[in-house]
Amino acid sequence: MDVGGTSIRAGVVDERGSLLDTARVATPTEEGALEDAIAGVVEDLRNRHDVAGVGLAVAGFVARDRRSVMFAPHLAWRGAPVADRIEKRVGLPVLLEHDVNSAIVGEHRFGAARGAQVAALVALGTGIGAGLLLDGKLYRGAYGVAPELGHLTVVRGGRPCPCGKYGCWERYCSGTALAATAVELLARHPGRSTVLAPQVAGDPGSVTGRRVAGAARDGDPIAQLAMAELAKWLGEGLALVADVFDPEIIVIGGGVSESAPLFLDEAREHYAATITGARHRPLARIRTAHLGDDTAIVGAAALALEAAKTPV
């Protein structure tokens, strides 16, 4: 299950990573109702399939033992023993994992990072989520919250971030960042936009990353400049990641990756030019996620099945 701030998406996944069935419900804002909804979805799918365990991919800080959610900005849980509660409700073993950690497990087992020993997944959405494999194993840090790559500072004193810092990578390289850049460019270059400006005339708040990407596909000069800015920051950020972790592959996921043909080649060029020792070291392969929106669901299921088979 992929438990997000807007919806709970679930899938029954077999040992080959194939999605056999799916279900989706809106995410309640209250803690008890949230757990009711999760239990309800599990029961619905169990009525049609023989289920061995439940994996919950959560957009938040999951404790290192993967039993509780310490903090999730868009969910009701705060220091909540979620695994124990859901287990009591459904009578199945439950495992929690950060959503992007789940995603990189899915891609490692069945997708773009298959077989890699050192790999990173960068999920571009509202912000940036990240997952990291070192020696073929998930790296969670000492307390279970690593790696928060989206909050690396790339512009000192730059755009404010909801995390409380300024100039975070995700403020320049995400769906939200793409919209912010487009708004700045529209103000700076009035009259240059042929598609985007007429769409959002009088309401800059209606600019979204998806709308900018669509306008860029339609040839809008301002939207294309915004995409070029995103490509630059993606390449520079990936160079930082590679300087620290030296991955053999970097997988780009998240909603923004659907527009990868508009920016990924240019991002690769920035990455190759910016990395320390450019032209004198092997470069990571940069690929988009093969499993798309289902990556976290497949990864969470794989982890849950693995845990269910492991004797206590």
N, C-alpha and C positions, 0 to 999 in steps of 0.2 A: 504494500500500500504506500502511496505517495501522499503524505498528509501536508497539504499546503494551506495557505491563508484563505484561499478562495474555495477550493474544492478538495475532496478526498477521492483520489483515484486508486482503484484496486484492480488487480489482475491475478488470475490463477496461472502459475508458471510451472512448466515441467522441468525436468533435469537437463534438458537440452536448451533451455532458455526460451522456449516457445510460449507465447501468450495464448492460453486456451479459452479464456473468458474474461470479461471485464465488468466493472461496475463503477458508478460515480455518484457522489452526493455532495451537496453544498457543505462547507465547513461551518459548524456552529461556533458561536463566539464564547459560549459558556463552557466551563470545564466538563461538567457532568454530561451535558448534551453532546459534547465532542466525543466523549468516550462511548456514549450510547450509539452515536452514528457509526463509529468504527466497528463496534460489536455487531451492529445491525448488518453492515456490509459483509462482515465475515460470515455471519449466519446465512445470509442470502447466497453467497458463493458456495458455502459448505453443503447447502441443499442440493447442489448440482455436481459437486466434485469431492473426491477424497483428498482432504487437505491435511498436510503433515505439520505445518507450522505457519506462523504469521510474522512477516517482516514489516516494520514500520519505518519508512524513510521520512525523516522529520526535518523541516527547515528551521533548525535551531541547534543549541548546544546540548549534545547528548553526553551523559557521563561516560567515563572510560569503560565501565563495566556493561554499558549499553542496556541499563535497566531503567534509568530515569532521564527525564528531560530537565535540564537545569534552567534553560531560558529559550524561548522561541518568540521572536518579536511579533509574529502575526498569529500566534496561537495562544490559548488560554493557560497553558501549563507553565508553572514556575516551581522548580524543585519538586516535580511530581513523579512518583514511582509508577510510571505509565505501564511498563511491562507487567508488573505484578497485578495491577488493576485489570488490564485487558485479559490476562491469563485466567483470572478468576471468572471473568464474564464468559469467555468462549471455550475454556477447557483445552486450550492448545498452547504449546510453547510460543512465546512472543519475544522477538528481538528488535531492539531499536537501533537505528543508525542515522547519522546525518544524511540528508538527501543527496548531497553531491558525493559523499563517500560511497553511498549505495550506487550512484551512477557510474563511478569509476570501476566498481566491482563488476557491474553489468557489462561495461565495455571491455574489461579485462578478460572476463570469462567468455563472452559471446560476440564482442564487437571490434571496434577499431584498435583497441590496445591489447588484443589477444596475444598472450605469450610474452609481453613486455615485462622486464624486471623493474625498471624505473620509469614511471609514467605519471603525468599530471593531467587532470581534467579541469578545464576552466569553463564554467557555465555562465554564459552571458544572458542575463534576464533583466529584471528590475535593477539588480545590482550584479555583483560577481560572487559566485560560489566556487569553491575549489576542492578538489580531492587529490590525494597524493599516494602513490604506491612506491615504496622503497624495498628493494629485494623481493618484489612480488607480493608484499604485504602492505595493508593499509597503514598509513602513518597518521596517528591521531594526536600526537603530542602527549605531554605529561598528564594533562587533565581532560583530554578528549575533545578539545576545541580547535585543534590545528587542521588544515592551514587556512587562515583568514587572509588569503592573498588579495582579495578585493579591497582591503584596507591598508595596503602598502601606500605610503605617501609618494606620489609622483610629481606633485606640484606644491611646493612649499607655500602655504598661505592661500591655496587655491579654493575651488568650490567647496562650500560647506557640505558635510556628509551627515546623515542621520546618526552615525555612530558617535558624533561629537567632535571628530577631527576635521581637518580641511585638506583638500587636495588628494583624496583617496583615489586609487586607480579606478574604482567603479564609478566615480563621478565623471570620468572621461571616457569610459569604455563599458557601456551597457546600453540597454534600451532607453533607460532614463537619461543617460548621458547624451545619447544620440539626439533625443528630443531637445535637451538643453542647448546643445551645440547649434542645432538648426534654428532655434529661437534667437540666439545671439547673432547668427549669420544673417537672418532675415532683417534684424534691426540694423545691422552694419551695412547691408547691401540692399537697400530698398529698390524694388523694381527689377531685380535680377531673377527672382523666382518665377517660373512659368507655370508650375503645377501646384506646388505646396502653398504658396501665398494665397492664391484664390480659394483653396480649400479651407484655410484657417483664418481668413480675413476677419479682423475684429475680435478674434478669440485665440490669442497665443497659447492659452491653456489647452486647446484642443490638439496641439501638436503632440504626437506620440512617436515612439521609435518605429512602430509598424508603419505609420503613415509616411514618415520620412523615407523609409526603405522603399515603399511603393512609389513615392515621387521620384526617387533616384532611379528606379527601373524605367520610369517614364521619361527620363532625361532631364529632370529639373536640375539646373546648375547648383542651386543652394543645397539641395538634398545630396547631390553628389559630393559637394565639398564637405558636408557633415559626415558622410560615409568615409571619405578620405581621412578626416580627423580621427574617426573611430579606428580605422585601419592602423594609423600611426601609433595611437596609444596602445592598441592591442599588441603590435609588434614590440614596442618598447617595454611593455609590461612582461611579455613572454620572455624577453631577453633577461630581465631581472630574475624571473623564475628559473630560467636555464642556468644563469650564473650561480645560483645557490644550489639547485638540485641536480643539474645536468641530466635531464630525462632523455630517454631515447625516443619517446613519443609524447606529444601534447595533443589532447583531444579537446576540441571546442564543441560545447553543447549549449543548452539553453535556447530560449525562444529566438534570440538574435541570430543564432547559427543558421536559421532557416534562410537568412539573407546572405550566407557566406559567399556566394559568387560575386557579391558586390564589394567585398572587402578582404577576403582571406588571402588572395595572391599578393596584394599590396602589403598586408600585415606580415606575410612571410618575408618580404623584401626588407621591411623595417627591422624585423627580428634578426635577420642574417647580418645586417649592417651594424646593429647596435650591440650585439652580444660581445662580451669580452673575448678577445682573441679571434675576432671575425676573420674568416678565410684561413684560419690555422687550426681549426678544430672541427670535429663532426657536429652537424646540426641535428636537432631533434626533428623528426617528422611531425608535421602539424596537420591533423586530420579532423574532420567533423565527426560527431558521434554517429555510429551506425544504427543505434537502436532508437533514435529520436526521442519523442516524449515518454517512451516506455522505459528508458534507461534505468531510472531510479527504481521503478517497480521490479524490473527483472533482477537488478542487483540486490535489492532488499529480500526478494524471494530466495535468491541463491544463498545469501547469508543465513536466512532463517532455516532453510533446509539443511545446510551444513551444521548449524547449531543443534537442530532436532536429532541429527544422526550421531552427535558426539555424546558419549556417556558422561554423566555427571560424576 
